[in-house]
Amino acid sequence: MIVNDLRPRGYCHGVARALSIVKKAINDETVVKPIYILGLIVHNKKIKEAFDYYHVISLEESGKTRVELAKQVIDGTVILTAHGVSPEVKTILNERNIPYIDATCKDVYHVHDHIKEHLKTHEIIYIGKKNHPEVEGALGISNEIALVSNLDEAKNYQKRSNKPIYITNQTTLSVFDVAFMVEAISAKFQDVTFDQDICAATLNRQKAVIEQSEADLLIVVGDNLSSNSNKLKYVSEVQTNTKAKLIETIDDIKIEWLKDIKIVNVTSGASTPTAVTNEVISFLKQFDYNKKETWDHVSKLTHLDILS
């Protein structure tokens, strides 16, 4: 079986910075403990598990907003995730005298800046995934921002003012989905301005998948909660007609997927530890469906491997 390692892969700059911030906080005696992360520092369960080992508490409760989670903190230090937060979250922490460290990705802040620049002069549409933390943070800037999550919502959008429309987007979406939604809105209204704010890491990974060499299967290594990882799978199947599987670790591989597979391509999301992807690639390179001794796919990685 031929195994092709698509590039780029591994951490984007925003994820690398966020992880570095948490690791420094763990070892910094001046940082008030315990350390809380408002949600998942990035969408990868292996990283969360590694930080659990160091008693870093990831505050995550299904259905709860970052605002609600911030109100639960009564001591220690809070780290804001790479996805960003609304201004209200920072206000709550300041009012409660809870120190916080901001690990928001600069690309996310770039979107926030675009929104603030146009807030008074334009009717703002934000294209993003409902209930995603990055979207929550952006919408929290103003209750006048309209969320559009799919093509139907874009086609049915109704203007709420006489202002021109300004459109921006979540940084980790499919460039194709965003383009279709912008096109649908632009077809209905005049004076539409659009800033395509998908981050370079997402764009470059999608480009690599679109340009991938012919294969029987693409394996995307990434968390199920990771928007950019899910979009890599989507882009492969929709744009290149290449079957794709999303796995979080080597443990998720199903041997039956690999029967009769001659060529497999591998990529990973921007928040996937390199060690996790390398373990998957190493397994695939030695795999032979006709030799059961090559079928063992139980991860041997430790928290030290994940955070190295």
C-alpha positions as a Python dict, from the first residue, in 0.01 Angstrom:
ca = {
    (1, 'M'): (0, 0, 0),
    (2, 'I'): (133, 342, -99),
    (3, 'V'): (100, 607, 173),
    (4, 'N'): (118, 975, 73),
    (5, 'D'): (173, 1236, 343),
    (6, 'L'): (-5, 1555, 238),
    (7, 'R'): (147, 1888, 340),
    (8, 'P'): (98, 2122, 510),
    (9, 'R'): (-18, 1951, 824),
    (10, 'G'): (45, 1989, 1196),
    (11, 'Y'): (-27, 2288, 1415),
    (12, 'C'): (-115, 2624, 1266),
    (13, 'H'): (42, 2931, 1428),
    (14, 'G'): (-268, 3001, 1638),
    (15, 'V'): (-277, 2653, 1788),
    (16, 'A'): (99, 2646, 1848),
    (17, 'R'): (75, 2979, 2031),
    (18, 'A'): (-223, 2869, 2242),
    (19, 'L'): (-49, 2549, 2352),
    (20, 'S'): (269, 2738, 2432),
    (21, 'I'): (70, 2979, 2651),
    (22, 'V'): (-82, 2694, 2853),
    (23, 'K'): (251, 2514, 2895),
    (24, 'K'): (418, 2834, 3015),
    (25, 'A'): (133, 2901, 3259),
    (26, 'I'): (168, 2551, 3407),
    (27, 'N'): (535, 2612, 3485),
    (28, 'D'): (505, 2977, 3589),
    (29, 'E'): (490, 3007, 3969),
    (30, 'T'): (350, 3360, 3941),
    (31, 'V'): (37, 3233, 3764),
    (32, 'V'): (-237, 3184, 4022),
    (33, 'K'): (-352, 2821, 4031),
    (34, 'P'): (-568, 2636, 3949),
    (35, 'I'): (-562, 2707, 3578),
    (36, 'Y'): (-897, 2698, 3400),
    (37, 'I'): (-942, 2690, 3024),
    (38, 'L'): (-1269, 2841, 2907),
    (39, 'G'): (-1373, 2550, 2687),
    (40, 'L'): (-1118, 2339, 2499),
    (41, 'I'): (-795, 2530, 2429),
    (42, 'V'): (-826, 2387, 2077),
    (43, 'H'): (-1060, 2120, 1946),
    (44, 'N'): (-853, 1810, 2013),
    (45, 'K'): (-932, 1562, 2288),
    (46, 'K'): (-575, 1427, 2308),
    (47, 'I'): (-449, 1774, 2394),
    (48, 'K'): (-720, 1811, 2660),
    (49, 'E'): (-621, 1477, 2810),
    (50, 'A'): (-255, 1583, 2818),
    (51, 'F'): (-342, 1903, 3003),
    (52, 'D'): (-566, 1706, 3242),
    (53, 'Y'): (-249, 1526, 3349),
    (54, 'Y'): (-111, 1862, 3467),
    (55, 'H'): (-436, 1944, 3652),
    (56, 'V'): (-541, 2209, 3403),
    (57, 'I'): (-920, 2226, 3418),
    (58, 'S'): (-1102, 2256, 3086),
    (59, 'L'): (-1443, 2404, 3154),
    (60, 'E'): (-1679, 2243, 2906),
    (61, 'E'): (-2045, 2170, 2960),
    (62, 'S'): (-2274, 2085, 2674),
    (63, 'G'): (-2498, 2376, 2579),
    (64, 'K'): (-2326, 2629, 2804),
    (65, 'T'): (-2183, 2949, 2660),
    (66, 'R'): (-1845, 3097, 2745),
    (67, 'V'): (-2032, 3365, 2941),
    (68, 'E'): (-2200, 3101, 3156),
    (69, 'L'): (-1873, 2913, 3206),
    (70, 'A'): (-1690, 3231, 3307),
    (71, 'K'): (-1945, 3290, 3583),
    (72, 'Q'): (-1853, 2952, 3736),
    (73, 'V'): (-1494, 3052, 3808),
    (74, 'I'): (-1430, 3176, 4163),
    (75, 'D'): (-1048, 3152, 4188),
    (76, 'G'): (-732, 3073, 3996),
    (77, 'T'): (-646, 3191, 3645),
    (78, 'V'): (-851, 3159, 3326),
    (79, 'I'): (-702, 3100, 2982),
    (80, 'L'): (-917, 3213, 2689),
    (81, 'T'): (-907, 2966, 2401),
    (82, 'A'): (-777, 3018, 2049),
    (83, 'H'): (-1139, 3057, 1931),
    (84, 'G'): (-1181, 3394, 2102),
    (85, 'V'): (-1455, 3521, 2334),
    (86, 'S'): (-1711, 3798, 2344),
    (87, 'P'): (-1633, 4126, 2526),
    (88, 'E'): (-1883, 4022, 2795),
    (89, 'V'): (-1662, 3731, 2902),
    (90, 'K'): (-1370, 3962, 2973),
    (91, 'T'): (-1599, 4202, 3159),
    (92, 'I'): (-1724, 3920, 3383),
    (93, 'L'): (-1371, 3805, 3466),
    (94, 'N'): (-1256, 4161, 3537),
    (95, 'E'): (-1555, 4229, 3764),
    (96, 'R'): (-1480, 3909, 3959),
    (97, 'N'): (-1107, 3995, 3979),
    (98, 'I'): (-1015, 3673, 3802),
    (99, 'P'): (-687, 3708, 3610),
    (100, 'Y'): (-695, 3575, 3257),
    (101, 'I'): (-450, 3501, 2977),
    (102, 'D'): (-568, 3558, 2623),
    (103, 'A'): (-475, 3279, 2377),
    (104, 'T'): (-708, 3402, 2102),
    (105, 'C'): (-572, 3340, 1751),
    (106, 'K'): (-468, 3658, 1571),
    (107, 'D'): (-677, 3554, 1270),
    (108, 'V'): (-986, 3546, 1490),
    (109, 'Y'): (-903, 3891, 1623),
    (110, 'H'): (-863, 4005, 1262),
    (111, 'V'): (-1228, 3908, 1203),
    (112, 'H'): (-1335, 4088, 1522),
    (113, 'D'): (-1156, 4400, 1399),
    (114, 'H'): (-1336, 4382, 1065),
    (115, 'I'): (-1670, 4357, 1242),
    (116, 'K'): (-1598, 4655, 1468),
    (117, 'E'): (-1481, 4866, 1173),
    (118, 'H'): (-1810, 4816, 988),
    (119, 'L'): (-2054, 4796, 1278),
    (120, 'K'): (-2184, 5154, 1257),
    (121, 'T'): (-2193, 5186, 881),
    (122, 'H'): (-2309, 4842, 761),
    (123, 'E'): (-2557, 4564, 825),
    (124, 'I'): (-2325, 4282, 921),
    (125, 'I'): (-2366, 3919, 820),
    (126, 'Y'): (-2137, 3663, 981),
    (127, 'I'): (-2110, 3325, 810),
    (128, 'G'): (-2039, 3053, 1063),
    (129, 'K'): (-2143, 2730, 1230),
    (130, 'K'): (-2413, 2761, 1493),
    (131, 'N'): (-2295, 2703, 1852),
    (132, 'H'): (-1926, 2702, 1756),
    (133, 'P'): (-1715, 2891, 2014),
    (134, 'E'): (-1551, 3110, 1751),
    (135, 'V'): (-1894, 3211, 1627),
    (136, 'E'): (-2016, 3278, 1981),
    (137, 'G'): (-1727, 3516, 2038),
    (138, 'A'): (-1783, 3708, 1716),
    (139, 'L'): (-2160, 3740, 1759),
    (140, 'G'): (-2101, 3861, 2114),
    (141, 'I'): (-1952, 4183, 1980),
    (142, 'S'): (-2301, 4312, 1899),
    (143, 'N'): (-2657, 4181, 1896),
    (144, 'E'): (-2700, 4348, 1556),
    (145, 'I'): (-2483, 4088, 1378),
    (146, 'A'): (-2682, 3835, 1174),
    (147, 'L'): (-2562, 3473, 1160),
    (148, 'V'): (-2592, 3279, 834),
    (149, 'S'): (-2504, 2910, 867),
    (150, 'N'): (-2601, 2750, 537),
    (151, 'L'): (-2697, 2816, 177),
    (152, 'D'): (-3073, 2813, 243),
    (153, 'E'): (-3035, 3081, 509),
    (154, 'A'): (-2826, 3286, 268),
    (155, 'K'): (-3086, 3257, -9),
    (156, 'N'): (-3367, 3352, 229),
    (157, 'Y'): (-3187, 3636, 407),
    (158, 'Q'): (-3398, 3949, 456),
    (159, 'K'): (-3239, 4288, 505),
    (160, 'R'): (-3312, 4459, 836),
    (161, 'S'): (-3193, 4811, 755),
    (162, 'N'): (-3112, 5055, 477),
    (163, 'K'): (-2740, 5014, 536),
    (164, 'P'): (-2514, 4835, 285),
    (165, 'I'): (-2427, 4476, 375),
    (166, 'Y'): (-2087, 4369, 505),
    (167, 'I'): (-2003, 3996, 519),
    (168, 'T'): (-1728, 3817, 706),
    (169, 'N'): (-1688, 3459, 826),
    (170, 'Q'): (-1562, 3201, 1072),
    (171, 'T'): (-1195, 3132, 998),
    (172, 'T'): (-1218, 2752, 965),
    (173, 'L'): (-1494, 2701, 708),
    (174, 'S'): (-1483, 2554, 358),
    (175, 'V'): (-1391, 2827, 110),
    (176, 'F'): (-1647, 2681, -131),
    (177, 'D'): (-1937, 2690, 116),
    (178, 'V'): (-1860, 3051, 205),
    (179, 'A'): (-1835, 3150, -162),
    (180, 'F'): (-2175, 2997, -241),
    (181, 'M'): (-2340, 3179, 48),
    (182, 'V'): (-2184, 3512, -41),
    (183, 'E'): (-2290, 3464, -402),
    (184, 'A'): (-2650, 3396, -294),
    (185, 'I'): (-2664, 3709, -78),
    (186, 'S'): (-2496, 3925, -343),
    (187, 'A'): (-2750, 3808, -602),
    (188, 'K'): (-3033, 3951, -389),
    (189, 'F'): (-2886, 4280, -272),
    (190, 'Q'): (-2674, 4563, -403),
    (191, 'D'): (-2387, 4722, -208),
    (192, 'V'): (-2252, 4398, -61),
    (193, 'T'): (-1895, 4403, 68),
    (194, 'F'): (-1718, 4078, 158),
    (195, 'D'): (-1392, 4013, 340),
    (196, 'Q'): (-1292, 3649, 296),
    (197, 'D'): (-1149, 3575, 639),
    (198, 'I'): (-1076, 3202, 620),
    (199, 'C'): (-732, 3165, 777),
    (200, 'A'): (-429, 3072, 567),
    (201, 'A'): (-380, 2743, 752),
    (202, 'T'): (-733, 2630, 664),
    (203, 'L'): (-700, 2747, 303),
    (204, 'N'): (-363, 2580, 250),
    (205, 'R'): (-479, 2248, 394),
    (206, 'Q'): (-792, 2252, 179),
    (207, 'K'): (-582, 2339, -127),
    (208, 'A'): (-355, 2041, -57),
    (209, 'V'): (-658, 1811, -37),
    (210, 'I'): (-803, 1950, -361),
    (211, 'E'): (-469, 1895, -535),
    (212, 'Q'): (-403, 1553, -378),
    (213, 'S'): (-275, 1279, -604),
    (214, 'E'): (-522, 1008, -699),
    (215, 'A'): (-595, 774, -409),
    (216, 'D'): (-846, 513, -298),
    (217, 'L'): (-887, 678, 43),
    (218, 'L'): (-799, 996, 231),
    (219, 'I'): (-754, 971, 606),
    (220, 'V'): (-798, 1300, 793),
    (221, 'V'): (-649, 1294, 1142),
    (222, 'G'): (-842, 1537, 1358),
    (223, 'D'): (-1097, 1577, 1633),
    (224, 'N'): (-1467, 1533, 1557),
    (225, 'L'): (-1525, 1879, 1707),
    (226, 'S'): (-1263, 2040, 1484),
    (227, 'S'): (-1430, 2249, 1215),
    (228, 'N'): (-1125, 2262, 988),
    (229, 'S'): (-1071, 1884, 1015),
    (230, 'N'): (-1432, 1812, 922),
    (231, 'K'): (-1402, 2048, 626),
    (232, 'L'): (-1097, 1861, 495),
    (233, 'K'): (-1306, 1543, 480),
    (234, 'Y'): (-1590, 1735, 315),
    (235, 'V'): (-1364, 1899, 55),
    (236, 'S'): (-1209, 1564, -36),
    (237, 'E'): (-1543, 1397, -94),
    (238, 'V'): (-1724, 1688, -260),
    (239, 'Q'): (-1446, 1853, -460),
    (240, 'T'): (-1228, 1553, -557),
    (241, 'N'): (-1467, 1256, -522),
    (242, 'T'): (-1209, 1087, -302),
    (243, 'K'): (-1356, 883, -16),
    (244, 'A'): (-1241, 1019, 320),
    (245, 'K'): (-1244, 907, 683),
    (246, 'L'): (-1199, 1134, 985),
    (247, 'I'): (-1018, 973, 1277),
    (248, 'E'): (-903, 1120, 1607),
    (249, 'T'): (-622, 869, 1667),
    (250, 'I'): (-482, 544, 1530),
    (251, 'D'): (-733, 359, 1754),
    (252, 'D'): (-1021, 477, 1532),
    (253, 'I'): (-898, 306, 1218),
    (254, 'K'): (-1120, 17, 1108),
    (255, 'I'): (-926, -258, 936),
    (256, 'E'): (-1206, -320, 686),
    (257, 'W'): (-1153, 33, 548),
    (258, 'L'): (-811, -76, 422),
    (259, 'K'): (-911, -393, 241),
    (260, 'D'): (-822, -360, -130),
    (261, 'I'): (-681, -11, -72),
    (262, 'K'): (-373, 42, -288),
    (263, 'I'): (-311, 414, -229),
    (264, 'V'): (-401, 611, 83),
    (265, 'N'): (-339, 982, 139),
    (266, 'V'): (-310, 1127, 489),
    (267, 'T'): (-366, 1481, 614),
    (268, 'S'): (-451, 1638, 948),
    (269, 'G'): (-636, 1931, 1099),
    (270, 'A'): (-462, 2244, 1223),
    (271, 'S'): (-506, 2141, 1588),
    (272, 'T'): (-386, 1781, 1552),
    (273, 'P'): (-60, 1693, 1730),
    (274, 'T'): (209, 1587, 1483),
    (275, 'A'): (284, 1281, 1696),
    (276, 'V'): (-73, 1155, 1647),
    (277, 'T'): (-54, 1188, 1267),
    (278, 'N'): (294, 1036, 1252),
    (279, 'E'): (171, 733, 1445),
    (280, 'V'): (-109, 686, 1192),
    (281, 'I'): (131, 715, 899),
    (282, 'S'): (376, 468, 1053),
    (283, 'F'): (96, 215, 1102),
    (284, 'L'): (-28, 251, 744),
    (285, 'K'): (322, 214, 596),
    (286, 'Q'): (374, -124, 764),
    (287, 'F'): (16, -247, 717),
    (288, 'D'): (-56, -551, 503),
    (289, 'Y'): (-415, -675, 497),
    (290, 'N'): (-293, -1030, 439),
    (291, 'K'): (-69, -1027, 747),
    (292, 'K'): (-265, -999, 1069),
    (293, 'E'): (50, -929, 1268),
    (294, 'T'): (45, -583, 1104),
    (295, 'W'): (-308, -503, 1219),
    (296, 'D'): (-226, -375, 1571),
    (297, 'H'): (-343, -16, 1590),
    (298, 'V'): (-354, 77, 1957),
    (299, 'S'): (-197, 414, 2030),
    (300, 'K'): (118, 409, 2241),
    (301, 'L'): (145, 786, 2277),
    (302, 'T'): (175, 950, 2619),
    (303, 'H'): (99, 1304, 2734),
    (304, 'L'): (469, 1383, 2683),
    (305, 'D'): (444, 1285, 2316),
    (306, 'I'): (134, 1500, 2269),
    (307, 'L'): (283, 1814, 2423),
    (308, 'S'): (637, 1781, 2286),
}
